[in-house]
Structures are given as C-alpha cells and as structure tokens.
Amino acid sequence: MKFPRRAFSAAIILPSLALALCATLSCASVRPLTHEVRAVWMSRYDYAEGRTPRQSRDYITAELDRCRKAGINTVIFQVRGQADALYRSTLEPWSDLLSGELGKDPGWDPLEYAVAGAHLRGMELHAWINVFPAWKAGVPLPPVTTPLHPLLAHPEWVVCDSGGAPMNPKEGYISFNPASPGVRAHVREVVAEITRSYDIDGIHFDYIRYPDGAAKYGYSRDEESLREFSSPEGNPRGLAWDPWQREQVNLTVSELYRSATALKPWVKVSAAVIGHVNGTAWNGLQMVYQDARAWLEAGTVDMLFPMTYTSTRTRSAPYGLAIRQWEGMLHYGRAIVPAVPAYKFGQKFYTMCEFNHQIGLIRGGAFQGMVFFSATGFARISHAIAAPYFPAPVLPVAMAWKQYDPPAPPRPLASGFADGYVIVRWEYEGRPALFALYEAGTGILIETLPGYQTFCLVSKRQAREGLLVTAVTRVGAESAPVRLPSLK
C-alpha cells in the first residue's frame, strides 16, 4: 500500500490568503506539532441511516480516506445509540438503522469493518456508545427481539419524574436511570463485550448524564433511587439530592473505566461532555448532573471531549467562555479535546472564519487536540482545514499515566529504489500501534504508518539526508529512534 509522500519545512507554517484575511486568527501561532488528537465523530446516522449495507461500507471507506488525507488521526465511531447495537452483540439487538428492522442481522459488522479500515490507514478507532438513552421518544416501543431490548426486559430502569411517573418526553430520548445498579451493571457488560471482542483503541461515552430537564422535571424520583438516597448504604456520605445524583453519574464513569481497562489496560477511555461546565443556560453541572471535573480529579477518564457547539458570538454561552472553563482543568493532566461544530457550517455566525477563530482558541489554550462533529459536517470543510492546520502528520497524545513502557526499537534493513522513489525498510518482532518516520537532521515527523507496515516510500532527497524510525505503542510510548541506511 502506498501512502502519500510529503515533505515539510521546519519553518513556521504560513497561512493561506484566505486565512490571512481573517482578522480573528493569528496564523503565526500555528506551528509544526508532533503530538495532537485530531478527531472526528462519525455518528450512526452518518454512515447507516437510509443506506444499504454496500452504501454504508462505501461511506465509511470514503470518509476514512478523507480523514486520513486531511490529517485526522482518530475516528470516534458510534456503535450504540438507544440500547441497540451496530456491532455483533449478545446483549442487545441489532439497530434497525442497518436493515430497517430491529434485531435483524444486517449481514455485516460496522465496528469490525471500521476498525480494520482505520488501522489500515494508521488511524485510531474509538467505539462510541450512548450510555443512558433507552429509546427514541415519540415512537412505538421496540418489538420483541432476540436478545430482548433492555427497555422491554427492564421497564423499571426508566428515569421517573417528581411524581414518580416514568419519563415520556415528546422529543429526544427516554433515558435509563443512572442511579440504578441494574442499569450500571448492564452497561458495564456492554463495555466489556465491545472491549473484549474488538481491536478498538478506545471506548467513548456519550449521554453519560441525567436527561435534559432533570432539574425541571425532578428526574429521577423512582422508588429505587429514593430508597438508595435515603439509606446509609446508598448514600454513605449523606449527600443532598443534587450532589447525590452527580455521584451516581460519577460512579458510572468509574465503573465503566474499570470495566474497560481491566480487560485491556491500554484502551483509552473518553467521554463527550456538555460544552459549558456551569454558569450558562445549558451546562453539565446543574442541568444534567454531569461533573466532569470530578472525573478528571479521580482519574476515571483518559480524555474529555467537550461539546463546544456554540460560536464566539453566541451571547448566552460564547465559545470563548467554554474554552476558558476547560482550560482551567488542564492541570489535572488528562487530555481535554474541545469540539469544532462543523455540522453548523453555513448557519449564521458559522463561517470558516469562525472555525479559524475557534481552532486558534484551542491551540492557543494548549489543549491536546480538537474534534469535529460530525463526519458529514467535516467533509464540507476538510479541504479548508487540512492545509493550514494539519499540513504534517502527528502522533496521538501520549498517555504516560497508563502502562507506559517504551517498546523495543525497529531494526533497519537495506533501502532500495521503487518507481523513482526510495523504499526504506525495517523489521520488527511483534506489532506496535504505529511506526513514526522522522527527518534525521531536523527531527520533523514526516509520516506515521500502521504497525504492520515495515516500509515507506520517500523522496531521494529525504533518503540522502537521512531518516529515523521509531515504534509507538497504543498509549503513545515511543521507542528510541533508529537511523535508516542512507542512499548516496
């Protein structure tokens, strides 16, 4: 397989004319990087809704190619939406998005297909699950399937309002109760099944919170929650109601982190969180009992992906305010990766100039990367993002708090010629996550390669000047560099 051959200057990257005209961004601050999370969320609606299996596979392939070409190194791929599965599960029924019928085997496995495709291109694939949504609001209940949908098996798991009635919203999702031990145990099994069965690089949690309107409607005052809240065993610290509900979400995060990392300690555990922490109309802490700061303090996530979906000109919840709130949590030492709302491109305020400004705020805040929602939205702006911001490849952010043992270095082999280029080779016992190729003189990263590819095509100039290769583990630990033979 031939990968793109690129050469990069060690000088500061110059902005394009279009970016130079955007007064909101100082492009002089854009500099070559070696480590950064560059991620895209690919939702189940992106790749599955209204598509045949062949069309879904073609979409995934095309978007993985687009992402690789644009410089993306992490794809967050949705495989669970409403207690259903877009992967082969023994716990929940197949999603109806894949075949038009809940529980029907579509004849292919989207997660298996996406993992293989991402790894072929040297990208990480994180499996994205919606944690507490049980079913779409305003539609008939799920039919009987094998396995039975959890909403039918356990209707008592649904969040209840202040009057004790199960929630029945007109839009959004019906939600399972975060305070229910049965709910948490089931989701732990889902996480373990995915982590055990697939070669994923990460597991990603969305909707890991109480449902919208939690404070307004009094969610969740079901009998089980009230009993747990009032008991010494269920509330050993004697917390008031709101802090106790936050603690139920905290417990869920902690349990899911242990479930995944007990099976594969190197798996990266992350969560999508409300873009504003507190102090605005829609925020995590007060509105849906999502205390992301507590997860950072406890070390029960490796990465947070704040859903910063407003603009810098939004009065009630400006983008800059959200960025400052998250910037204040970087000292916890875990990766924080704010979002760029690419899906809003073309709406009021959401121009390329706005996105340039947002990326400038993210990079200026020393965050560990950025994420775009969603794949379909990113496809509309990728051409304008890639050249000025992602002109050279980067490695994912290293996670030194995990099993961070540097791997053995590759062993160089003789180089040769191929189609006017030089093919450089090395060998390796075992399979790392990636190989990284650097210019020997400048130390600039020029290519990342999947861990099973032990060769690369480079220009004659690069071969003459010398190249270094390293092995990189799943958590970003890098071997000592090894110089590859030069051609004179």
C-alpha positions in Angstrom: 0.0 0.0 0.0 1.4 3.4 -1.0 0.9 6.3 1.4 1.1 9.9 0.5 4.6 11.2 0.2 5.1 14.5 1.8 7.9 16.9 2.6 7.6 19.6 5.2 9.6 22.7 6.2 10.9 23.3 9.6 9.8 26.9 9.4 6.6 28.2 10.8 3.7 27.3 8.5 2.5 30.3 6.6 -1.3 30.9 6.3 -3.2 30.9 3.1 -4.5 34.1 1.7 -8.0 33.2 3.0 -6.8 32.8 6.5 -4.7 35.9 6.3 -7.8 37.9 5.6 -9.4 36.5 8.8 -8.6 39.1 11.4 -9.8 36.8 14.2 -6.9 34.4 13.9 -3.2 35.0 14.2 -1.8 32.2 12.0 1.7 33.0 13.1 0.8 30.9 16.2 0.3 27.8 14.0 3.4 25.7 14.4 4.6 22.2 13.5 3.4 19.7 16.0 4.4 16.1 16.8 1.5 15.0 19.1 -2.1 16.1 18.9 -5.5 14.5 18.9 -7.2 15.3 15.6 -10.5 13.6 15.8 -13.9 13.3 14.0 -17.1 11.9 15.4 -18.8 9.5 12.9 -22.3 9.0 14.1 -24.6 6.1 13.3 -26.7 8.5 11.2 -23.7 9.5 9.2 -22.9 6.0 7.9 -26.1 4.0 8.4 -29.3 6.0 8.1 -31.1 5.4 4.7 -28.2 3.4 3.3 -27.9 -0.1 2.0 -25.1 -2.2 3.6 -22.9 -1.6 0.5 -23.6 2.1 0.6 -22.7 2.2 4.3 -19.4 0.4 3.7 -18.6 2.7 0.8 -19.4 5.7 3.0 -17.1 4.5 5.8 -14.3 3.8 3.3 -14.6 7.2 1.6 -14.7 9.1 4.9 -11.8 7.2 6.4 -9.8 8.1 3.2 -10.9 11.7 3.5 -9.9 11.8 7.2 -6.5 10.3 6.5 -5.9 12.8 3.7 -7.0 15.7 5.8 -4.6 14.8 8.7 -7.2 13.2 11.1 -5.6 10.5 13.4 -8.6 9.5 15.5 -12.1 8.4 14.4 -14.8 8.1 17.1 -17.3 5.7 15.6 -20.8 5.3 17.0 -21.9 1.7 17.7 -24.7 2.1 20.3 -27.5 4.7 20.1 -30.5 3.6 22.1 -29.6 0.4 23.9 -29.2 -1.3 20.5 -26.1 -2.4 18.6 -24.3 -1.6 15.4 -21.9 -4.4 16.1 -22.3 -8.1 16.8 -23.8 -8.3 20.4 -25.1 -11.0 22.6 -26.6 -8.4 25.0 -28.7 -6.0 22.8 -30.5 -6.3 19.4 -29.1 -5.1 16.1 -30.1 -1.5 15.3 -32.9 -1.0 12.8 -30.8 1.6 11.0 -28.8 -1.2 9.5 -31.6 -3.2 8.0 -34.9 -1.4 8.7 -35.8 -4.0 11.3 -34.7 -4.0 15.0 -32.9 -7.2 15.8 -32.3 -8.3 12.2 -28.7 -9.4 11.3 -27.6 -7.0 8.6 -25.0 -9.4 7.3 -22.0 -7.3 8.2 -20.4 -5.8 11.3 -19.9 -2.0 11.1 -17.5 -1.9 14.0 -15.3 -4.7 12.7 -15.3 -3.0 9.3 -14.4 0.4 10.7 -11.7 -0.9 13.0 -9.9 -2.7 10.1 -10.3 0.4 7.8 -8.9 2.8 10.4 -6.0 0.7 11.3 -5.1 0.1 7.6 -4.7 3.9 7.4 -2.7 4.3 10.6 -5.6 5.9 12.5 -7.1 5.1 15.9 -10.7 3.9 16.1 -12.7 4.6 19.3 -16.0 2.8 19.8 -18.7 5.4 20.7 -21.7 4.4 22.8 -24.7 6.3 24.2 -24.7 5.3 27.8 -28.2 6.0 29.3 -30.6 6.6 26.3 -33.1 3.7 26.2 -35.3 4.5 23.2 -36.2 7.4 20.9 -39.1 9.5 22.3 -42.4 9.7 20.5 -42.1 6.4 18.6 -43.7 2.9 19.4 -41.9 0.7 21.9 -39.3 -1.7 20.5 -40.7 -5.0 19.2 -39.7 -8.4 20.7 -36.3 -9.4 19.5 -33.5 -11.9 20.4 -31.8 -10.6 22.5 -34.7 -8.7 24.1 -34.3 -4.9 24.1 -33.4 -3.7 27.6 -36.4 -1.3 27.7 -38.8 -4.3 27.4 -36.8 -6.5 29.7 -36.5 -3.8 32.4 -39.1 -1.1 32.1 -38.4 -0.3 35.8 -35.0 1.1 34.8 -36.5 4.2 33.2 -36.0 7.6 34.9 -39.0 8.9 36.7 -40.2 12.5 37.3 -41.1 14.2 40.6 -44.4 12.5 40.7 -42.9 9.0 40.3 -44.1 8.6 36.7 -41.7 7.2 34.0 -40.4 9.9 31.7 -42.3 10.2 28.4 -40.8 13.1 26.5 -42.0 14.3 23.1 -38.5 14.5 21.7 -35.0 13.3 22.5 -34.6 10.0 24.3 -36.3 8.1 27.0 -33.5 7.6 29.5 -32.4 4.8 31.8 -31.7 5.8 35.4 -28.0 6.4 36.3 -28.8 5.6 40.0 -30.0 2.0 39.1 -27.4 -0.7 39.9 -29.0 -2.8 37.3 -28.5 -0.2 34.6 -24.9 0.3 35.5 -24.2 -3.4 35.6 -25.8 -3.8 32.1 -23.7 -1.0 30.6 -20.6 -2.5 32.2 -21.3 -5.7 30.4 -21.8 -3.8 27.1 -18.5 -2.1 27.5 -16.7 -5.3 28.4 -18.2 -7.1 25.4 -17.0 -4.4 23.0 -13.6 -4.1 24.5 -13.1 -7.9 24.6 -14.4 -8.6 21.1 -12.9 -5.8 19.0 -9.4 -4.4 18.4 -10.5 -0.9 19.4 -8.1 1.8 20.5 -10.6 3.5 22.8 -14.1 3.4 24.2 -16.1 6.7 24.1 -19.1 7.6 26.3 -21.9 10.0 25.2 -25.1 10.9 27.1 -23.3 9.9 30.3 -25.6 12.1 32.4 -29.2 12.6 33.5 -31.6 13.5 30.7 -32.3 17.1 29.7 -34.8 18.7 32.0 -33.5 16.7 35.0 -33.9 19.7 37.4 -37.1 21.0 35.8 -39.0 17.6 36.0 -37.3 16.2 39.1 -35.6 13.2 37.5 -35.2 10.7 38.9 -37.6 10.1 41.7 -38.2 6.4 41.1 -38.6 4.1 44.2 -35.2 2.6 43.8 -33.4 6.0 43.7 -35.3 7.3 46.6 -34.6 4.2 48.6 -30.9 4.3 47.8 -30.7 8.1 48.5 -32.3 7.6 52.0 -30.1 4.6 53.0 -26.7 4.6 54.7 -25.5 2.1 52.1 -26.7 4.0 49.1 -25.7 7.5 50.4 -22.9 6.8 52.9 -21.7 10.5 52.8 -25.2 11.9 53.5 -25.2 14.0 50.3 -28.0 16.3 49.4 -30.2 15.3 46.4 -28.3 17.1 43.6 -24.8 16.1 44.7 -26.0 12.6 45.2 -27.3 12.4 41.6 -24.0 13.7 40.4 -22.3 11.0 42.4 -24.4 8.3 40.6 -23.0 9.5 37.3 -19.5 9.6 38.8 -19.9 6.0 39.9 -21.0 5.0 36.4 -17.9 6.6 34.9 -15.6 4.9 37.4 -17.2 1.5 36.9 -17.0 1.7 33.1 -13.4 2.8 33.3 -12.5 -0.2 35.4 -14.5 -2.5 33.1 -12.6 -1.5 30.0 -9.1 -1.1 31.4 -9.3 -4.4 33.4 -9.5 -6.2 30.0 -7.1 -4.0 28.1 -5.2 -1.5 30.2 -4.1 0.4 27.2 -7.6 1.2 26.0 -8.3 4.9 26.0 -11.5 5.8 27.9 -13.1 9.1 27.0 -16.4 10.9 27.3 -18.3 13.6 25.3 -19.4 16.2 27.8 -21.7 19.3 27.8 -19.6 22.2 26.4 -20.2 24.5 29.3 -19.4 23.3 32.7 -21.6 25.7 34.7 -23.0 29.2 34.7 -25.0 29.2 31.5 -28.4 28.1 30.4 -27.3 24.7 29.2 -24.5 23.3 31.3 -23.3 20.0 32.7 -23.1 20.5 36.4 -26.5 22.0 37.3 -28.7 20.9 34.4 -27.9 17.2 33.9 -25.7 16.4 36.9 -22.5 15.9 34.9 -19.5 16.7 37.0 -16.7 16.2 34.5 -14.2 17.9 36.8 -14.7 15.1 39.3 -13.8 12.5 36.7 -10.5 14.3 36.0 -9.7 14.6 39.7 -10.4 10.9 40.2 -8.6 9.8 37.1 -11.6 7.8 35.7 -11.3 9.2 32.2 -8.3 9.5 29.9 -9.8 12.1 27.6 -12.7 14.5 27.7 -14.3 15.9 24.5 -16.3 19.0 25.5 -19.2 19.5 23.1 -18.4 23.2 22.5 -21.1 23.7 19.8 -21.6 27.5 20.1 -19.9 30.3 18.3 -17.6 33.0 19.7 -20.5 35.4 19.0 -23.2 33.5 20.9 -24.3 35.8 23.7 -25.7 33.3 26.2 -22.9 30.7 26.0 -20.0 32.0 24.0 -17.3 29.6 22.7 -14.5 31.6 24.4 -16.2 31.2 27.8 -16.4 27.4 27.4 -12.8 27.2 26.3 -11.7 29.2 29.4 -13.6 26.9 31.7 -11.9 23.8 30.3 -8.5 25.4 30.1 -8.8 25.7 33.9 -8.8 21.9 34.2 -5.7 21.1 32.1 -3.6 20.9 35.3 -5.3 17.6 36.1 -3.0 16.1 33.5 -5.6 14.3 31.3 -6.3 15.1 27.7 -9.1 17.7 27.0 -10.1 18.0 23.4 -12.7 20.7 22.6 -15.1 20.4 19.7 -15.4 22.4 16.5 -19.1 22.3 15.3 -18.5 21.6 11.7 -22.2 20.4 11.3 -23.2 24.1 11.6 -21.1 25.3 8.7 -23.2 27.8 6.7 -25.5 28.8 9.5 -25.4 32.3 11.0 -22.0 33.0 12.5 -20.6 29.6 11.5 -18.3 30.6 8.7 -14.8 29.3 8.0 -13.5 32.5 9.7 -15.4 31.5 12.9 -13.9 28.0 12.7 -10.5 29.5 12.2 -11.0 31.6 15.4 -12.2 28.5 17.3 -9.1 26.5 16.3 -6.9 29.4 17.3 -8.5 29.4 20.7 -8.0 25.7 21.1 -4.4 25.8 20.0 -3.7 29.0 22.0 -5.1 27.3 25.1 -2.6 24.5 24.9 -5.3 21.8 24.6 -4.3 18.3 23.5 -6.2 18.5 20.3 -9.6 19.1 18.7 -12.6 17.1 17.5 -15.1 17.8 14.7 -18.8 17.0 14.7 -19.6 15.2 12.6 -18.1 13.3 9.7 -20.6 14.7 7.3 -20.0 18.2 8.5 -16.2 17.7 8.5 -16.4 16.6 4.8 -17.7 20.1 3.9 -14.8 21.9 5.5 -11.9 19.4 5.4 -10.2 21.0 2.4 -10.1 24.3 4.2 -8.8 22.8 7.4 -6.2 20.4 6.3 -3.6 22.6 4.6 -3.3 25.4 7.2 -3.8 23.4 10.4 -2.8 19.8 9.6 -0.1 20.1 7.0 2.1 17.4 8.6 1.2 14.1 10.3 1.2 13.9 14.1 1.1 11.1 16.7 -1.8 10.8 19.1 -1.2 12.3 22.5 0.9 10.1 24.8 -0.8 8.8 28.0 2.0 8.4 30.5 -0.4 7.5 33.3 -1.3 4.2 31.6 1.1 1.2 31.0 3.8 3.4 29.5 6.7 1.2 28.8 8.8 2.3 25.8 8.9 -0.5 23.1 11.9 -2.0 21.5 13.3 -0.1 18.6 12.9 -1.3 15.0 15.8 -2.9 13.2 16.9 -1.2 10.0 17.1 -3.0 6.7 18.7 -2.0 3.4 16.9 0.6 1.3 16.2 0.3 -2.4 14.6 2.1 -5.4 10.9 1.9 -6.5 9.3 3.9 -9.3 11.7 6.9 -8.9 11.4 6.9 -5.1 13.4 5.2 -2.4 11.8 2.5 -0.4 13.1 2.4 3.2 12.6 -0.8 5.2 12.9 -2.1 8.7 11.8 -5.1 10.7 10.1 -5.6 14.0 9.3 -8.5 16.2 5.6 -8.2 17.2 3.3 -5.4 16.2 3.3 -1.9 17.7 0.4 0.5 17.1 2.3 2.7 14.7 5.7 3.4 13.2 6.8 7.0 13.0 9.3 8.3 10.4 11.4 11.4 11.1 13.9 13.5 9.2 17.2 12.8 10.9 18.5 16.4 10.6 15.5 18.3 11.7 13.6 15.8 13.8 10.4 16.6 11.9 7.8 13.9 11.8 7.1 13.2 8.1 4.9 10.1 8.2 3.0 7.7 10.5 2.4 4.1 9.4 0.3 1.3 10.7 2.1 -1.1 13.0 2.2 -3.9 10.4 3.8 -1.9 7.6 7.6 -2.0 7.8 8.4 0.1 4.8 7.8 3.5 3.3 8.3 5.3 0.0 10.3 8.6 0.4 11.9 11.0 -1.9 15.6 10.7 -2.9 16.3 13.9 -1.1 14.8 12.6 2.1 16.7 9.3 1.8 20.0 11.2 1.2 19.6 13.5 4.2 18.7 10.6 6.5 15.6 9.2 8.2 14.8 7.9 11.7 12.1 5.4 12.5 10.5 4.7 15.9 7.9 2.2 17.2 4.9 3.6 19.0 2.6 1.7 21.5 -1.1 2.1 21.9 -0.7 4.6 24.7 1.9 6.7 22.8 5.1 5.4 24.3 7.8 5.7 21.7 11.0 3.6 21.2 14.4 5.0 20.8 14.9 6.3 17.2 16.9 4.2 14.8 18.6 5.6 11.8 17.8 4.0 8.4 20.5 3.5 5.9 21.1 6.4 3.6 21.4 6.2 -0.2 24.3 8.2 -1.7 
